[in-house]
Amino acid sequence: MKRSAYCVVFFAILVLVSLSYGISVSGQSLPLPTPPNTEKSDEIEDLIDSELFVGAPSEVIEAFFERHGIAYSFNEFGNRYQAIIRDVVPELQVVQSVVIRIDLDSEGRFAASDVGNDFTAR
């Protein structure tokens, strides 16, 4: 093997070992990522499935957000409503947020929804 191939193999082993034990930064070991807690996003998806329907007008969608105390905005360029519920699991080392998107059809009615989790550093 050439020297560069040995370097690649060494680097790959170093990365794997670092990931399996947690990466050390300034003498502190960062925790390995924890699986996302999908409880809140699952709850929101269930609410959307039970309360909204394809073809629902904007008033119904806005009432949904208001009824559940979810701050939202309308993206006129994407023709959709969007909302973020921040820090759903405060004990995590990262900020976990639930991102909600409700797409409208060309007549401004409910067409589809997407609910996901997003993570940022504290």
C-alpha positions as CSV (number, residue, x, y, z in Angstrom):
1,M,0.0,0.0,0.0
2,K,1.1,3.5,-0.7
3,R,1.7,5.9,2.2
4,S,-1.5,7.9,1.3
5,A,-3.6,4.8,1.6
6,Y,-2.2,4.1,5.1
7,C,-3.1,7.7,6.1
8,V,-6.6,7.2,4.9
9,V,-7.0,3.9,6.8
10,F,-5.5,5.4,9.9
11,F,-7.8,8.4,9.7
12,A,-10.9,6.2,9.2
13,I,-9.9,4.1,12.3
14,L,-9.4,7.3,14.3
15,V,-12.8,8.6,13.3
16,L,-14.5,5.3,14.2
17,V,-12.8,5.1,17.6
18,S,-13.6,8.7,18.3
19,L,-17.3,8.2,17.5
20,S,-17.6,5.0,19.5
21,Y,-16.1,6.7,22.7
22,G,-17.4,10.2,22.2
23,I,-15.3,13.0,20.8
24,S,-13.0,14.7,23.3
25,V,-12.9,18.5,23.1
26,S,-10.7,20.5,25.6
27,G,-10.6,17.4,27.8
28,Q,-14.4,17.1,27.9
29,S,-16.1,14.2,26.2
30,L,-19.1,15.2,24.1
31,P,-22.0,12.8,24.6
32,L,-22.9,10.5,21.7
33,P,-26.1,11.7,19.9
34,T,-29.3,10.4,21.4
35,P,-32.2,9.2,19.3
36,P,-34.7,12.0,18.7
37,N,-37.7,12.2,21.0
38,T,-40.5,12.1,18.5
39,E,-43.3,12.3,21.0
40,K,-44.2,16.0,20.4
41,S,-43.9,15.7,16.6
42,D,-46.0,12.6,16.6
43,E,-48.6,14.4,18.8
44,I,-48.7,17.3,16.3
45,E,-49.1,14.9,13.3
46,D,-52.0,13.2,15.1
47,L,-53.6,16.6,15.7
48,I,-53.3,17.6,12.1
49,D,-54.6,14.2,10.9
50,S,-57.6,14.5,13.2
51,E,-58.5,18.2,12.8
52,L,-57.5,19.3,9.3
53,F,-58.5,17.8,6.0
54,V,-57.5,18.2,2.4
55,G,-59.4,21.3,1.1
56,A,-59.7,23.0,4.5
57,P,-59.7,26.8,4.0
58,S,-57.1,29.1,5.5
59,E,-59.4,30.1,8.3
60,V,-59.6,26.5,9.5
61,I,-55.8,26.1,9.4
62,E,-55.2,29.4,11.3
63,A,-57.8,28.4,13.9
64,F,-56.0,25.1,14.3
65,F,-52.7,26.9,15.2
66,E,-54.4,29.3,17.5
67,R,-56.5,26.7,19.3
68,H,-53.3,24.8,20.1
69,G,-51.2,27.9,21.0
70,I,-48.8,27.4,18.2
71,A,-47.2,30.6,16.8
72,Y,-47.2,30.4,13.0
73,S,-46.5,32.5,9.9
74,F,-47.6,32.4,6.3
75,N,-44.9,32.1,3.6
76,E,-46.5,33.7,0.5
77,F,-43.6,32.6,-1.7
78,G,-43.9,29.0,-0.7
79,N,-47.7,29.2,-0.4
80,R,-47.7,27.5,3.0
81,Y,-48.1,28.0,6.7
82,Q,-45.1,27.3,8.9
83,A,-44.4,27.0,12.6
84,I,-41.7,25.9,15.0
85,I,-42.2,24.6,18.5
86,R,-38.8,25.1,20.1
87,D,-37.0,23.1,22.8
88,V,-39.5,20.3,23.2
89,V,-37.0,18.2,25.3
90,P,-35.1,20.7,27.6
91,E,-32.9,18.0,29.2
92,L,-31.1,17.3,25.9
93,Q,-27.7,18.8,25.2
94,V,-29.2,20.2,22.0
95,V,-32.3,22.3,21.2
96,Q,-34.9,20.0,19.7
97,S,-37.6,21.8,17.7
98,V,-40.7,20.5,15.9
99,V,-41.0,22.1,12.5
100,I,-44.5,22.2,11.0
101,R,-45.3,23.0,7.4
102,I,-48.8,23.1,5.9
103,D,-48.8,23.4,2.1
104,L,-51.8,25.0,0.3
105,D,-53.1,24.3,-3.2
106,S,-53.5,27.1,-5.8
107,E,-56.8,28.1,-4.2
108,G,-55.3,28.6,-0.7
109,R,-56.7,25.4,0.8
110,F,-55.0,22.6,2.7
111,A,-53.1,20.3,0.4
112,A,-50.5,18.5,2.5
113,S,-48.6,18.7,5.8
114,D,-45.1,17.9,6.9
115,V,-44.0,17.6,10.6
116,G,-40.4,17.0,11.5
117,N,-37.7,17.4,14.1
118,D,-34.8,19.8,13.9
119,F,-31.8,20.0,16.2
120,T,-29.4,22.9,17.0
121,A,-26.6,23.4,19.5
122,R,-27.3,25.0,22.9
